[in-house]
Amino acid sequence: MKFSLTVIGSGSGTPLPNRYSSAQVLNIHERFILIDCGEGAQINLRRFGINFNRIETILISHLHGDHFFGLPGLLNTFNQLGRTKDLNIIAHKKLKNILDVLFNATANEIKYKIIFHPVEDLSIEDSLAFNKYTISCFPLKHRIPTIGFLIKEIESRKKLSKSFINEYTPNISEIKSILNDNPFFDNSGEIVPSDKIFIPPYKPRSFAYISDSIFDLSLVDYIKNVDLLYHEATYSKIMKKLATQTMHSTTIDAATIALKANVGKLLIGHYSSRYRDTTSLLSEAKEIFPNTDAVFDGFKIDIPIDR
Amino acid sequence: MKFSLTVIGSGSGTPLPNRYSSAQVLNIHERFILIDCGEGAQINLRRFGINFNRIETILISHLHGDHFFGLPGLLNTFNQLGRTKDLNIIAHKKLKNILDVLFNATANEIKYKIIFHPVEDLSIEDSLAFNKYTISCFPLKHRIPTIGFLIKEIESRKKLSKSFINEYTPNISEIKSILNDNPFFDNSGEIVPSDKIFIPPYKPRSFAYISDSIFDLSLVDYIKNVDLLYHEATYSKIMKKLATQTMHSTTIDAATIALKANVGKLLIGHYSSRYRDTTSLLSEAKEIFPNTDAVFDGFKIDIPIDR
């Protein structure tokens, strides 16, 4: 039962041949969530072997080009691949208008259903529940309306352990009864304890995505204790002034948020194109929060089950 | 004095990692014309070493995504690179509305001037004259309004030959007089013949771009005798029926147009993504028009001066 993230584009405003603009895919039990969709995302999705048909939800953090200019092409390509599956899009309401104008001009009729969730209709307390995960939105402070996303795995149903099945060979009606929380008796009439019947439950995994944002301690409350946090780090710590002016974060900002929120692991990205090498950015973040990785196009991380 | 073409994207509807959607750059005396701008064009422009600031004109053949979804990102990047130079865009009038909606949403103010030439305002007989070239448009038959482009080099001013300067060492007022078509006399009072004074003139070079189009013999009149013709060849000859249905061309269609128009050289491209190898497409075209090349991302051709 996968919970893994693949970085499709790790760059910022100006895409480079080896660093496309923002896009990431979160795989939860083989259901894929595409988070942001910068120009060329569909090319890198293909390059990194992502099955297009498994993408069931697309989240767009905000309407700066480096976060959504790849979306129209991807929606077109879904069409050309014969997609019939519904697609959820969570984004600012203006995106719908943009897509309408574009698809009107191209005269391409999208043949699958797009379920558009305008972010303004979602309150912070709400979360959208999908089959295997929930998504909550929270506000980021950037130059235009921008949202962060908290994605949580939904705990799987209880599963019978193999050793219990081998030892007691329950029949179908007994299994149904067990799954309805009834006790199961062994041959001597004793109740079999539930930790002998079930695989122990595991802690549902979680991922938070913060891009783009000025340094903002109020974010900590939304993302407390997540297993994995992606926080933009457009600039080195020595560019703090420019970061503040452009409403972006430095390495230190990202790492400080990770530390205060007690996250499991921090990923940084969205590097300014002035940094061709990210070694020093990673070192800066690690000084504050050691369990940090600097992502790149094609970077992949699995969050294993913790029982 | 360059006249060269670089193919930025040689693919069609679905971009692939090694075959982006349509885009080409024509270099005329180091002034660049970008023709179509599929998704990711800015990434390949960078990969192939094209100087962004030399792009002074962008032509968009039609508003299918694989011909313009890379434009918004490129215009943004021009901004970020600090462009101040005017940019000409020749395209269907709907493109202006699309760009307005997009840049309104992104709240990015374009800081250089875009001179938009809506195609409907250009008649076939007209051509737009720029410093070193003229551009004429002609109608293509495709599923939505689509235009072909004919780009002609403007003949350079007459140039004095080095041997004449060395032999007669004319002073500045004499040079001015010669360039104003006055005769020049040698020491014995004889008129020096003009073929001794000037570098012989050369034939202005020309390029025609046809993408996307159903097979259409009426195009021949617009592109007669061009040095270089790019004609889409989405399909192999055995897919003629599908080509007609989708209003595209086969290899044979492209080569037949080249032959009838007596062009110098034919380039084919815009291959359906079903063709990972284009060898057989090239062979088919060459059967009809031997001087054909099958382009790929990064393909480059120079048209030398012919005096």
Interface residues (C-beta under 8 A of the other chain):
Chain A: G13 T14 P15 L16 P17 Y20 S21 E39 G40 Q42 I43 N44 R46 R47 L63 H64 G65 D66 F69 G70 P72 G73 N76 T77 Q80 L81 H92 K94 L95 N97 I98 V101 L102 A105 T106 A107 N108 R143 I144
Chain B: G13 T14 P15 L16 P17 Y20 S21 E39 G40 Q42 I43 N44 R46 R47 L63 H64 G65 D66 F69 G70 P72 G73 N76 T77 Q80 L81 H92 K94 L95 N97 I98 V101 L102 A105 T106 A107 N108 R143 I144
